[in-house]
Amino acid sequence: MSESPVGSSAQSTNPIDGSGPSQPSGSPVPSSSPLDNHASDNPTHPSDNPTDEVEVVSEKSDDNGKRLRSPYWAHYNRVKICGVYKAICNYCGAKISGETRNGTSHLKEHYIRKHQKKDNMRQQVLTNNFMNKDRPPQLTSYSFDHEMARKQLASAIIMHEYPLSIVEHVGFRRYSNALQPLFKVPCRNTMKAEIFKIYEYQRGKTMSLVVSNASRLAITTDMWTSSNQKKGFMAVTAHFIDESWTLQSRILRFIYVPCPHTKEVLFDQLLNCLMDWNIDRKISSITVDNCSTNDAMIDLLWDKLDITSLMLGGELFHMHCCAHILNLIVKDGLDVIKVGIEKIRDSVAYWTASPKREEKFEETVRQLNVTSTKKLGLDCATRWNSTYLMLQTALLYKDVFIRLSKRNAQYNSLPSEREWGFARDVCQKLKFFFKVTELFSGTKYPTTNQCFPNICEIRLELRDWLHSENQVIREMAKRMVEKFDKYWLVVHGVVGVSAVLDRRYKINVLEFYFKLLFPTSYKEEVEKVRALCYKLLKEYQCPSSGIEGIGDSSSHSSSLDEESLSKYDVYMLRESKISRTIDTAKLELDHYLSEAVLPKSAGFDVLNWWKSHQPKYPILQAMARDLLAIPVSTVASESAFSTSGRLVSPHRSRLHPDTMEALMCAQSWLWAAEMKGNELSILHFFTLVN
């Protein structure tokens, strides 16, 4: 290395790219900044010692070639003077030890003590000039926080399902550097650690919310097997109505379940989840799909839980998924015309098998002037509603299929005119079932109160089908009625009571539908639900309630009185209190039922109605808060699988189950906080994490 003055070496040409004066990338000080003038006045500046041998080294790496990670290196040039590494301050030219073994505390201390105030002042001006152009000029304080930026990035990866490898993408790194040169993009492992920090923090926050909530929790759970990893996962979701009477749903666990998925294995995982979250004594019901394994799992769980903590001793504990029952009912009916459905399915598969065939199909659509713009799509064999949508779309292009069959000899699966007619009749009949399935699958509004009238409408619809002139429809109805009676012949207690707690329905809806379904015994069926309402009301009206008869003494004076009474007198005193309690609750329900029903309207909010009637019906309100939170389907848990399917894509099939759970649960919790609005802003959240 030839000897040259330090000044010429440091200020003539950048030794890395030869582009001009050496300026560290990421330095916040422009070349014309007044702070640079300090360098020429400082006696320790390297240009004052031209005899020193100076070697400018890359500030991207240390002696061993490892990248320098501290953001404070952005404020220094690292040079080698007489074989010793020095850090030259970009602002005052001070020479500080640049040996990496000495750490960066001294660099941080020098920058904060000498230059941070000036740097912050400059950042205030930048904020005023470039960040507030849409508003009047306002000088605001801004200080870049590297830790906060890193946590913001982790939050974005969780919420929007970005791959962890995004931090290694060249384009993303350049974009980050353009936004903020001081931000050092972390590696994948660091990002994963940040994600787990957010997961742990949000888990504690969600656990506190769930445990402290005054109402019971309704649980839904379902299993999913990843097509890429071939691993089974159990989603456990809690549903409850919060203090502001808003229906809330939170994923509690997304658990990897090793094979075999027996009732004992599923039971252990579910019980551990309930125990870990400390909610085993706050459960109102568990909604699961209708399979024998789930039924056996619920039986095992029922034996392990404290029966006294369940509603009516567990009588209302097990809820069958209504959407799944409806799927089984309709699938049995569709088996009657499965030959015609198979031909339509084969036709759709044939004309969507390749881009060339799709283009041919679209060209024929234009030739025949078909106005529909819907795309052909294959159904899922296990989802009847997808079969309904496939048939509905295919019927729009019936003439197109017929035209193509005459021009393409290889297309040999065209349905007959009779089969097209069956498909049209079935689609018309299944339109109502499709609407009910969408209603049952809602997660943003209560569904239990709307379940009873829709189930009754389905039964009445099937009764009409039995008298249809079309033999195929009659055969379908016969099979569907058999499946209906297997699951819904007896109305579930939660469904009946929830209908009564809807001010638009009350007992009237029971009387109306039971008269149609059970003409000779409808009164007995109505009384069963009414008796269940009183039974639940008695349980909710606990002895410690503040609703007592006029003239009741305080609990303290009552206990003193009992000490001076005989055992018989104490017994009679307690019985009279219980009697008054029951009478008070009974009067509350009787008064509620005696009032006129509200007119049925699309915009009616049952939760808002109960929220505003707490002073009038305090016991009924507590009951409604628990029952209306119970979902009638497992769609809330199943919807997590669409997200997990995107996370475990063929290009991300090596995600560890723990990482998978952290991403799934944290996404649910962060979005819940984001949608709630007033709860916790992202900035406040990261401040708390720090």
Secondary structure by P-SEA (a helix, b strand, c coil): cccccaaaaacccccccccccccccccccccccccccccccccccccccccccccccccccccccccccccccccbbbbbcccbbbbbbcccccccccccccccaaaaaaaaaccaaaaaaaaaaaaaccccccccccbbbbbbbaaaaaaaaaaaaaaacccccccccaaaaaaaaaaccccccccaaaaaaaaaaaaaaaaaaaaaaaaaccbbbbbbbbbbbbccccbbbbbbbbbbbcccbbbbbbbcccccccccccaaaaaaaaaaaaaaaccccccccccccccaaaaaaaaaaaaacccccccccccccccccaaaaaaaaaaaaaccaaaaaaaaaaaaaaaaccaaaaaaaaaaaaaacccccbbbbbbccccaaaaaaaaaaaaaaaaaaaaaaaccccccccccaaaaaaaaaaaaaaaaaaaaaaaaaccccccccaaaaaaaaaaaaaaaaaacccaaaaaaaaaaaaaaaaccccccaaaaaaaaacccccaaaaaaaaaaaccccaaaaaaaaaaaaaaaaaaaccccccccccccccaaaaaaaaaaccaaaaaaaaaaaaaaaaaaaaaaaaaaaacccccccccccaaaaaaaaccccaaaaaaaaaaaaccccaaaaaaaaaaaaaaaccccccccaaaaaaaaaaaaaaaaaaaacccccaaaaaaaac
